[in-house]
Amino acid sequence: MIIDSSTLDPTSAYKLLIGSIIPRAIGWVSTISVGGVPHLAPISFFTAVGRKPPMISLSLQPRSDGVTLKDTFVNIRDTGEFVTNLATLPQADEMHRTAFEFDPGVDEFDAVGLDKAPSEIVRPPRVKGAPIAMECTVERIITIGDLNDHVVFGEVVRFHIRDDIYLERGRIDTGALPAVGRLAAEYTVVENAFSTPLDGGVLDARHGRRVSRLDAKPDGWSPIDSKEWSPSGSVTS
């Protein structure tokens, strides 16, 4: 199958991107409005982009209506600050529920029952219990394409690392983190690690095997086929 991207509508292009770029890291982003209301939402167009100073990027689309800017972006734009929190399996359900399109005056921490932890430099709080959090200040914002998408570049001004996962020489004990990543519209948890080359028997045993499901959904099911999914990364119901 060869697809000419110029023939795609935005929803179709989004589906192909999120199904092809997997797994994606999730930046569970906490912000605060100019009026002082904390907000929290997962952003899966998230990655590291620089070392000195350490920098990350977030790409944000409008809400499911395709027009209204997400609270996360508005708050970042207006205050210049945000925090990315690492989503792990124990908090996966709360993370998912913060993707709901709450009204701007709603504190998502309170709405889903999460406790806050104070930040040191920026105003937005951290997610209490998240093993890693990065306090960030905005370095630049770039508008992308024709649909009011934006890329935010943020400088990491503070790392918060849980003591037991911080190793010598600045390493993170990644094997102790059941990190949650994004597939197309589902999630995956990091449960194994390897270095190459792998034994041929290991490769043969996994050839053609589908990923196992941790929920009770049938093989091949996807939230993309449900009414709660939207082509913006938001949960609508």
C-alpha positions, 0 to 999 in steps of 0.5 A: 500500500502506497499512500499519497499524503496530499490526498488525505484529510486531516483525520486520515493523516492523523490516524496514519501518523499515530499508528505508524509512530509507535510506541510514543512517549507520553508527556503528562503535562501539568500547567496553570492558567493565568487565573490560577487553575491547575490543569493536567493532560497527556500529550503523546507528541512529546520528545527530547530535542536538546542537551545543553540546555536540556530541552523537550518538545510538545506538539498540540492540536486543537480540541476535538472540534478542530478549532478551540485551543486546548487548555494545555496550550493556552496555559503554556502560551500565556504563562510560559511554564509547564511540567512533564510528568512520567506516566506509569502503570499505577496511574495509567487510568488517571492519566487517561481520564485527564485526556477528557475535554473538561471545561477550562475552569476545572482542575483535572487533578481534583476531577480524577482524584490525583494529589499535587506536589509542589514545583521549585521554579515554575508555578504548575504543580507536579503529579504526586507519585510520578517517579520523574517530572521535569519543570520547563519554561518555554523557549519558543512556540512554532505554528505548524501547518494550516490547522492551528497546530503548535510545537512548544519547545521547553527548557528543562530547569529542574529534574525531579527523580525518585531517589530509588531510581537515580543511579550513579553518573546520572543514570536512571534505573529504567528497569524499575519503571513500568512506563506507559507509552501510546500506540495508535489510540491505545497504551502499552507498558514497558515490560522487557528490555534487550540489546542486540543481537538476540538469539535466533530462538528468541526471534523465531519464537516471537515471529508473527506473534501479536502483542498480548492484551492486558484488558479484556478487549478482543484482538484487533479492537481499537478505541479509534472505532469508539465514540470517545475517540477524537482526532486530537488525542482528547477523550470526548466521553 
